[in-house]
């Protein structure tokens, strides 16, 4: 892949149906998203990632798909999608879409045909068992909300496998015809102008599931075939994969740069929440040490909050308990026994200093930042909604009916209720008010992302931890051919003074480029560096222009 644009990108994640309604039916749509692209452009994002937009019964927020080659009618048409890609491109914004090929809806024509006739050409497109498997909970994903992973289908007279809900039968990726269909799907959307895909449930896609096998073989070679197909179709296209696996397994997914070019860093995310709960940088340092070296041209994706729960499954007993106690102490805030179903602002007590610090930390960690819509204004959650829907409420655009999301006259017509009361209700938290306030969280995000994009070392540079002598202060040096940056982050409430000494990557006078406040200029010795409680500083240590080090 010749163009590694994704290493310097800022990705903005959108649920189209909860972002902006253009026609007053209570459901967000592609035309509404087009009308709000200027907001995304002003924020500084360079890529929009769309959660599923395909036709679906929407029993799982669109992840139960009935047609991979269409757009859900409530969201618009293929013509609207092409117009979105064009309008986004005019603003320098790329478009990625979800690729959900681990399973389909049980209403998909493929499955309807498969269950209706053992001789159907689609029968082997799914995973079947003639006899009842002894382990009906094999590989369960949603404990407490899911009864089994094998269900008996009366019409087919056999058991079918579903890693997720029973209305989402798994596709049989061992079938070459299924793989060829996936190739057609990616080719179709690449032809319509997408710059890549977020690959849902990557570890499950490559598992060759058979009944009662707790450790099914994983076909990593398919990821290489997938990558080659993508690259042949469009050389600069990227796949951002969801693979929440053990650290030692990650190298298999990258495959020396010949399989998946980009992975969400779940390990770092979970350790970051543990670090925030403890005001101790040690878990982050541990995660950085466990992360495998990136092959050439590959990248991590960082996030604080995504569209799912905060998954703490890689933390061990007491560690998990500490994060729950700090950020999700009530059982209703927790999900699947492993996660927290809250947005970041309520998790951090709506404390602006801690919110800014957390996102400044994310932006300085190795990888490309991914931001969930609404985080830039500090949106809250609605715990009255089931499961993950708590953080999937409509975008709050204004102190206006339905938060400016929709002109629907009846609240029951809204795809989900808007948050209307309390500290996170739309009268208190909305884009319109924050856009007029230079001290707002939105204004902070705009400044932070602008600075981040000017400091490409955060996306492309090596990462070296520097001991500060304080358990609550993280110091990272990010060095690349373009220059070097020092990022200091105080995870605790106590003011600190840091003595680092000159750094190997340093050349010339250090220059503060971003921070939570104005600090005394950094000395060449990098001593006496002040840092407020929950403070952060980005300091340029070197800038290279051509073959020369730039001077002040």
MOMOSUL-V856043 format. One record per backbone hydrogen bond with DSSP energy under -1.0 kcal/mol. CO is the residue of the C=O (numbers start at 1). NH is the residue of the N-H. Records with the same first field share a line. If there is no record, write none. Layout:
CO=NH / NH
//
This chain:
4=7
5=8
10=46 / 47
11=371
12=49
13=373
14=51
15=18
16=19
17=28
18=395
20=29
26=415
29=33
30=34
31=35
34=37
36=40
37=41
38=42
39=43
40=44 / 45
46=94
47=12
48=96
49=14
50=98
53=72
55=66
60=63
65=105
72=75 / 76
75=30
77=81
78=82
79=83
80=84
81=85
82=86
83=87
84=88
85=89
86=90
88=91 / 93
89=92
94=48
95=195
96=50
97=198
99=200
102=171
105=108
108=112
109=113
110=114
111=115
117=120
120=123
122=125
123=126
125=172
127=161
129=159
136=149 / 150
137=140
142=145
149=162
151=160
153=157
158=153
159=129
160=151
161=170
165=168
167=106
169=104
171=173
172=175
175=179
176=180
177=181
178=182
179=183
180=184
181=185
182=186
183=187
184=188
185=189
186=190
187=191
189=194
190=193
195=238
196=97
197=240
198=99
199=242
201=205
202=206
206=219
207=209
210=213
217=208
218=220
219=222
220=224
221=225
222=226
223=227
224=228
225=229
226=230
227=231
228=232
229=233
230=234
234=237
238=197
240=199
241=264
242=202
243=245
246=249
247=250
249=252
250=254
251=255
253=260
254=259
255=258
261=299
262=241
263=301
264=266
265=269
266=270
267=271
268=272
269=273
270=274
271=275
272=276
273=277
274=278
275=279 / 280
281=285
282=286
283=287
284=288
285=289
286=290
287=291
295=298
299=263
300=368
301=265
302=370
309=311
310=340
312=315
316=319 / 320
317=321
318=322
319=323
320=324
321=325
322=326
323=327
324=328
330=333
331=334
333=341
335=338 / 339
338=312
339=335
340=310
343=347
344=348
345=350
346=349
348=351
351=355
352=356
353=357
354=358
355=359
356=360
357=361
358=362
359=363
360=364
362=365
368=302
369=11
371=13
372=375
374=377 / 379
382=385
386=389
387=390
388=391
389=392
390=382
396=431
397=432
398=400
400=403
401=404
402=405
403=397 / 398
405=21
410=413
411=414
419=426
422=425
425=428 / 429
430=434
431=435
434=437
437=440
440=444
441=445
442=446
443=447
444=448
445=449
446=450
447=451
448=452
449=453
450=454
451=455
455=458
456=459 / 460
457=461
462=479
464=477
470=473
471=281
472=491
474=489
475=466
476=487
477=464
478=485
479=462
480=483
482=544
483=480
484=541 / 542
485=478
486=539
487=476
488=537
489=474
492=534
496=531
498=529
503=506
511=540
514=538
523=526
526=500
529=498
531=496
532=535
535=490
536=516
537=488
538=513 / 514
539=486
540=511
541=507
542=484
543=550
545=548
548=545
//
